[in-house]
Amino acid sequence: MIKTDSKKLIFLVLLVALVVRIITFAKIGYVFTLDTKDYIDLANNILKFDFSNFNGMRTPGYSILFIISGMNNYIVVALQILMGLAITFLIYKIMMLLTERVFISIIAAGIYGFFIPFVYYEFTLYTEIMTTFFITFSFYLFIKYLFIEKSRNLALCLAIGLMLAAVAITRPIYIILPIIYFIFMIFHLFKPKVEFSRIIKIGLLIIVPTVLLLGGWSFVNLKVNKTLAISTGRGFGLVELMEEDFSKAKVSKEDQVLMDIYNKARQKKIDSGLPYINVIWGCPKIMEKATGLTYSQLSDRIGGICINVIKEKPLVYLKAVVTSQLSFWRAPGLLNTDNSVPAVIKYTNLAQRIFLIFMEITFLLIPFIYLFLKRKRQFVLPNQIKIINIMVFLAIFGVCISMSFIEFGEGRFALPTFPMLICVVLNFYYSAFIRSDSV
């Protein structure tokens, strides 16, 4: 009876979530961003097998989605909606494995399924939803490996590895995740009763797909852009971290033309009263025309200027890194909150973002609350839950910290990790304060 009711409830949640998305789809269709064109251009490069105009900045994961969709933006959004529904269902399945309680599992699924900050990105031609899907799927498979003994086979480990490789090739700033899973699984399995050869096999199945996929794409960049890198443009990303000091940097005569172009574009934004932290991304084409350098070469030159600034003012860089990390925790939301957005949507989005930030704060407090409860009333978490909590902490902090050193963090960068965070937060507080067998 409980299984039947749970199936009906999650079906109802998914049905209502689908209706919400269909209404939204009819209203806004899709949101085109500055990044979207890069992925469409790369998709065309792949289709034509012509990379002569490819600058190496984007990786092909998201572009493959455009190819699968027949280069139709509406079909891309339709597939992203399906991913959003799948993420909602995966969160439900994860929570059922963790708690075996329908109510808390439905709540967790609903937080993702009906929150505007998440739903909105399903209609935005960004990498966020595709990345979220792969991260959530890999997390579900990881929990399945821990909780269902008969599922602990090499095929499941390979599936985890493939999902993590898909994450990395879609959004390279999450490359830390395959590394964390690899290290974590090796240490977790390193026990006398587990054969060493099996540990090695599992570790390789998790990390090798990422190594092969990113290695192959790096080779494409080497052939096309003469640089062995997953993606080019990291030099431009560094500018975001030290925008003010970069604009005042002392440079050689040959680099002065680059600074003039940048400062002119920056001043134009300032005079218009517009944000100028991302102004560097509008400069490369102008710089290419002015200097004859390629995108990759310009990135190296700009990166060199940034490194000189870092050497001169290391504390400024460290401050920027910390600021970037704090920005990561702002929680995602609507990209457009001007007068075209109805007030009810705008304020619902604001309220939900505040709730998500509250969830982030409660996530950060978990270790302290756990230690307090352990001392106060001998509260003990099952070992499997401890393992999951530690892994998620490592994953989210790993992404936050590694990202902050190479570009300025945004709330949307945290979005793909939110399903993991939601599951850990709700499961911990449920176990600590509601579950009767938690002590």
C-alpha positions in Angstrom: 0.0 0.0 0.0 2.8 2.4 0.9 4.7 1.6 -2.3 1.5 2.2 -4.3 0.8 5.6 -2.5 4.4 6.7 -3.0 4.2 6.0 -6.7 1.0 8.0 -7.0 2.5 10.9 -5.0 5.7 11.1 -7.1 3.7 10.7 -10.3 1.5 13.6 -9.1 4.5 15.8 -8.3 6.0 15.1 -11.7 2.7 15.7 -13.4 2.2 19.1 -11.7 5.9 20.0 -12.4 5.3 19.2 -16.1 2.2 21.3 -16.3 4.2 24.2 -14.7 6.9 23.8 -17.3 4.5 23.5 -20.2 2.8 26.8 -19.1 6.2 28.5 -18.8 7.3 27.1 -22.1 4.3 28.6 -23.8 5.0 31.9 -22.1 8.7 32.4 -22.6 9.9 29.7 -25.0 13.6 29.9 -24.4 16.2 32.4 -23.1 19.2 33.0 -25.3 22.4 34.0 -23.6 25.8 35.4 -24.6 27.3 32.0 -24.1 24.7 30.2 -26.2 26.1 31.3 -29.6 29.5 29.7 -28.7 27.9 26.3 -28.2 25.8 26.6 -31.3 28.9 27.5 -33.3 30.8 24.5 -31.9 27.9 22.3 -32.8 28.1 23.5 -36.4 31.9 22.9 -36.3 31.3 19.3 -35.3 28.5 18.7 -37.8 30.7 20.1 -40.7 33.9 18.6 -39.2 35.4 22.0 -39.8 37.2 23.6 -36.8 39.0 26.4 -38.8 37.1 29.1 -36.9 37.0 27.3 -33.5 38.8 29.3 -30.7 38.9 26.4 -28.2 37.0 28.0 -25.4 34.0 25.7 -25.2 33.9 22.0 -24.7 31.5 19.8 -26.8 29.2 18.4 -24.1 26.4 21.0 -24.4 26.9 21.4 -28.2 26.1 17.6 -28.6 22.6 18.5 -27.1 22.1 21.0 -29.9 23.1 18.4 -32.5 20.7 15.8 -31.0 18.0 18.4 -31.1 18.6 19.1 -34.8 19.9 22.6 -34.0 16.4 23.5 -32.8 16.4 25.7 -29.7 12.8 24.6 -28.7 13.8 21.0 -28.8 16.8 21.7 -26.6 14.5 23.3 -24.1 12.1 20.3 -24.3 15.0 18.0 -23.6 16.1 20.2 -20.7 12.6 20.0 -19.3 12.8 16.2 -19.4 16.2 16.4 -17.6 14.6 18.7 -15.0 11.8 16.1 -14.4 14.4 13.4 -14.3 16.4 15.3 -11.7 13.3 15.7 -9.6 12.6 12.0 -9.8 16.3 11.1 -9.0 16.2 13.3 -5.9 13.1 11.4 -4.8 14.8 8.1 -5.4 17.9 9.2 -3.5 15.9 10.3 -0.5 13.9 7.0 -0.5 17.2 5.2 -0.3 18.5 7.4 2.5 15.4 7.7 4.6 12.8 5.1 3.4 10.2 7.9 4.1 7.8 9.0 1.4 7.0 12.4 2.9 10.5 13.7 3.3 11.4 12.3 -0.2 8.4 14.1 -1.8 9.4 17.4 -0.1 13.0 17.1 -1.4 11.7 16.4 -4.9 9.3 19.3 -4.7 12.0 21.8 -3.6 13.8 21.1 -6.9 10.7 20.5 -9.0 8.8 23.7 -8.2 11.5 26.3 -7.3 11.8 29.1 -9.8 15.6 29.4 -9.4 15.9 25.8 -10.8 13.0 25.7 -13.2 14.1 28.9 -14.9 17.4 27.4 -16.1 15.5 24.6 -17.9 14.4 27.4 -20.3 17.8 29.0 -20.5 20.3 27.9 -23.2 23.0 27.4 -20.6 25.0 24.3 -19.5 23.6 24.3 -16.0 20.7 21.9 -16.3 22.6 19.3 -18.4 25.4 19.5 -15.9 23.0 19.2 -13.0 21.4 16.1 -14.6 24.8 14.3 -14.9 26.0 15.2 -11.4 22.7 14.1 -9.9 22.6 10.9 -11.8 26.2 10.1 -10.8 25.3 10.8 -7.2 22.3 8.5 -7.4 24.4 5.7 -8.8 27.0 6.3 -6.0 24.3 6.0 -3.3 22.9 2.9 -5.0 26.4 1.4 -4.8 26.5 2.1 -1.1 23.0 1.0 -0.2 22.2 -1.9 -2.5 24.7 -4.7 -2.1 23.6 -6.6 -5.2 24.3 -3.4 -7.3 28.0 -3.3 -6.3 29.3 -4.4 -9.7 31.8 -3.0 -12.2 29.1 -2.0 -14.6 27.6 0.4 -12.0 31.1 1.8 -11.4 31.6 2.3 -15.2 28.2 4.1 -15.3 29.4 6.5 -12.5 32.6 7.1 -14.5 30.7 7.9 -17.7 28.3 10.3 -15.9 31.3 12.1 -14.3 33.0 12.3 -17.7 29.9 13.8 -19.2 30.0 16.4 -16.4 33.6 17.3 -17.1 33.1 17.6 -20.9 30.0 19.7 -20.5 31.4 22.1 -17.9 35.1 21.8 -17.2 35.0 23.8 -13.9 33.5 20.7 -12.3 36.5 18.5 -13.3 37.3 18.2 -9.6 34.3 15.9 -9.2 35.7 12.9 -11.1 38.9 13.3 -9.1 37.0 13.4 -5.8 34.9 10.4 -6.6 38.1 8.5 -7.7 40.0 9.3 -4.5 37.0 8.8 -2.3 36.1 5.4 -3.7 39.8 4.2 -3.4 40.0 5.1 0.2 36.5 3.8 1.0 37.2 0.4 -0.6 40.7 0.1 0.9 39.9 -2.6 3.4 41.4 -6.0 4.0 38.3 -7.9 2.8 38.4 -6.1 -0.6 40.8 -7.4 -3.1 43.4 -4.9 -4.3 42.8 -5.8 -7.9 39.1 -4.9 -7.5 39.9 -1.6 -5.9 42.2 -0.7 -8.9 39.5 -1.8 -11.4 36.8 0.4 -9.7 39.1 3.3 -9.5 40.0 3.1 -13.2 36.4 2.7 -14.3 35.6 5.9 -12.5 38.5 8.1 -13.6 39.5 6.7 -17.0 36.4 7.9 -19.0 37.1 11.4 -17.9 40.8 11.1 -18.8 40.1 9.7 -22.2 37.3 12.2 -23.0 39.1 15.3 -21.9 42.4 14.0 -23.2 40.8 13.5 -26.6 39.3 17.0 -26.6 42.7 18.5 -25.5 44.2 16.9 -28.5 41.6 18.6 -30.7 42.7 21.9 -29.2 46.3 21.0 -29.8 45.7 20.4 -33.5 43.4 23.4 -34.0 44.7 26.0 -31.6 48.3 24.8 -31.0 47.6 24.5 -27.2 47.2 21.3 -25.2 44.2 22.4 -23.1 40.7 21.3 -22.3 39.5 24.8 -23.1 41.2 28.1 -23.9 40.3 31.5 -22.4 41.4 30.9 -18.8 43.5 34.1 -19.0 40.3 36.1 -19.7 38.7 34.4 -16.7 41.4 35.6 -14.4 40.5 39.2 -15.3 37.2 38.8 -13.5 39.0 38.1 -10.2 41.1 41.3 -10.3 39.2 43.6 -12.6 40.1 46.8 -10.8 43.8 46.1 -10.5 44.0 44.6 -14.0 42.7 47.8 -15.5 45.6 49.7 -13.9 48.3 47.2 -14.7 51.6 48.4 -16.2 52.3 46.5 -19.3 54.8 46.4 -22.2 54.2 48.5 -25.4 53.0 45.4 -27.3 50.4 44.7 -24.6 49.3 48.3 -24.3 46.9 47.9 -27.3 45.1 45.1 -25.4 44.8 47.3 -22.3 43.5 50.2 -24.3 40.8 48.1 -25.8 39.8 46.6 -22.5 39.8 50.0 -20.6 37.7 51.6 -23.4 35.1 48.9 -23.1 35.2 49.0 -19.3 34.7 52.8 -19.3 31.8 52.5 -21.7 30.1 50.2 -19.2 30.8 52.5 -16.3 29.5 55.5 -18.1 26.3 53.6 -18.9 25.9 52.5 -15.3 26.1 48.9 -16.3 28.0 46.0 -14.5 31.5 45.8 -15.9 33.0 42.7 -14.2 32.4 40.6 -17.3 33.4 43.2 -19.8 36.6 41.3 -20.8 34.5 38.6 -22.6 33.4 41.2 -25.2 36.9 42.2 -26.0 38.7 39.2 -27.7 37.3 39.7 -31.2 38.3 43.4 -31.2 41.7 42.4 -29.8 42.1 39.8 -32.6 41.4 42.4 -35.3 43.8 44.9 -33.7 46.7 42.5 -33.1 46.3 39.5 -35.5 46.7 37.2 -32.6 44.5 34.1 -32.1 42.0 33.7 -29.2 44.4 31.3 -27.5 47.4 33.6 -27.9 45.4 36.5 -26.6 44.3 34.5 -23.6 47.9 33.7 -22.8 48.9 37.3 -23.1 46.1 38.5 -20.9 46.8 35.7 -18.4 50.4 36.8 -18.3 49.4 40.3 -17.3 47.1 38.8 -14.6 49.9 36.7 -13.2 52.2 39.7 -13.0 49.4 41.6 -11.1 49.1 38.5 -8.8 52.9 38.5 -8.1 52.8 42.3 -7.3 49.6 42.1 -5.2 49.1 38.5 -3.9 46.7 39.7 -1.2 44.5 41.4 -3.7 44.2 38.0 -5.6 43.5 36.1 -2.4 40.8 38.6 -1.4 39.3 38.1 -4.9 39.4 34.3 -4.4 37.6 34.6 -1.1 35.0 37.0 -2.6 34.5 34.5 -5.5 33.9 31.7 -3.0 31.3 33.8 -1.1 29.6 34.6 -4.4 29.3 30.9 -5.1 27.0 30.6 -2.1 24.5 33.3 -3.2 22.2 30.6 -4.6 20.9 30.7 -8.3 18.0 32.8 -9.4 16.4 34.5 -12.4 18.9 36.2 -14.7 16.3 38.8 -15.6 14.4 40.5 -12.9 13.5 43.8 -14.7 10.0 45.1 -15.2 9.2 42.4 -17.8 9.0 39.8 -15.0 5.6 39.8 -13.2 5.9 40.9 -9.6 4.6 37.6 -8.2 7.3 35.7 -10.0 10.0 38.2 -9.0 9.1 38.0 -5.3 8.6 34.3 -5.3 12.0 33.9 -6.9 13.5 36.2 -4.2 11.8 34.2 -1.4 12.9 30.9 -2.8 16.5 32.2 -3.2 16.5 33.2 0.5 15.2 29.8 1.4 18.0 28.2 -0.7 20.6 30.4 1.0 19.2 29.3 4.3 19.6 25.7 3.2 23.2 26.4 2.3 23.8 27.9 5.8 22.3 24.8 7.4 24.5 22.6 5.2 27.6 24.5 6.4 26.5 24.0 10.0 25.9 20.3 9.8 29.4 19.3 11.1 29.0 21.6 14.1 25.5 20.5 14.9 26.5 16.9 14.5 29.4 17.2 17.0 27.1 19.1 19.4 24.4 16.4 19.3 26.9 13.6 19.5 28.2 15.1 22.8 24.8 16.2 24.1 22.8 13.1 23.5 25.1 10.5 21.9 23.5 11.1 18.5 25.2 8.8 15.9 24.8 8.7 12.2 25.0 5.4 10.3 28.4 5.0 8.6 26.9 5.0 5.1 25.2 8.4 5.9 28.5 9.7 7.2 30.3 8.6 4.0 27.7 10.4 1.8 27.9 13.6 3.9 31.7 13.7 3.7 31.7 13.0 0.0 29.1 15.8 -0.7 31.1 18.2 1.5 34.2 17.4 -0.4 32.4 17.7 -3.8 30.8 21.0 -3.2 33.7 22.7 -1.5 36.0 21.2 -4.1 34.0 22.8 -6.9 33.7 26.1 -5.0 37.4 26.3 -4.1 38.9 25.1 -7.4 36.6 27.4 -9.4 37.4 30.5 -7.4 41.1 30.4 -8.3 40.4 30.7 -12.1 37.3 32.8 -12.4 34.8 34.8 -10.5 32.0 32.7 -8.9 28.3 33.1 -9.6 25.3 31.6 -7.9 24.5 29.6 -11.0 27.7 27.7 -10.7 26.4 26.2 -7.5 23.1 25.1 -9.1 24.4 21.7 -10.4 25.4 20.7 -6.8 22.1 21.7 -5.2 20.4 18.3 -5.6 23.2 16.8 -3.5 23.0 19.6 -1.0 19.2 19.3 -0.7 19.4 15.5 0.0 22.2 15.9 2.6 20.5 18.7 4.4 17.0 17.2 4.6 18.4 13.7 5.5 20.6 15.0 8.3 18.0 17.2 10.0 15.4 14.5 9.5 17.7 11.9 11.1 18.7 14.3 13.9 15.4 15.7 15.0 12.5 13.6 13.6 13.6 10.0 13.0 12.8 8.0 16.1 15.7 5.6 15.7 18.4 8.3 15.3 19.9 7.7 18.7 
